């Protein structure tokens, strides 16, 4: 376990039992950190990370991951977001190169934002057609009121429609920082690869993180039937 000068905490876990390497980056940012009126901003930000960088477009990123037999996964929750990838240890340098590019150099192209917005709005509309999902949505709204826990991490229709490219870039540079993140590197590792991970991630720019204002969940009024 090491901490870089920029604040990134790295956990190296050696496991030579399989010829595999995994990288998992967890960032302390989620739907709780979205500005009021821009509900859905965080999930859109993390979902767009692999949709183009300063040197590759979305197709090139997907193709290069595909050529080494893997793909990257992003997740945005209420309390945290994560980016992960795993593949054969023989391709670990390429995995690291692509992973760094996705995490540190996203371009947030306008055409990809438009496409992601359309997908999110369609998903929000489909939620009302699933009885279980709809019931969960209503239950959360009853339990948490105006708290972000009351809504889906997809956001709201009005919030998603208002999100602009500048909002995404601002959110990324505010919270997607090394001193707000943890990186785990697992698998068949070598000292040289560990050094390369530390060297490349040390280029990630540190920034002071504002303490998020946490909204207290509403107090319950005992058992109710709604």
Secondary structure by P-SEA (a helix, b strand, c coil): ccccccbbbbbbbbbccccbbbbbbbbccccccccccccaaaaaaaaacccccccccaaaaaaaaaaaccbbbbbbccccccccccccccaaaaaaaaaaaaaccccccaaaaaaaaaaaaaaaaaccccaaaaaaaaaaaaacccccccccccccaaaaaaccaaaaaaaaaaccccccbbbbbbccccaaaaaaaaaaacccbbbbbccccccccccccccccc
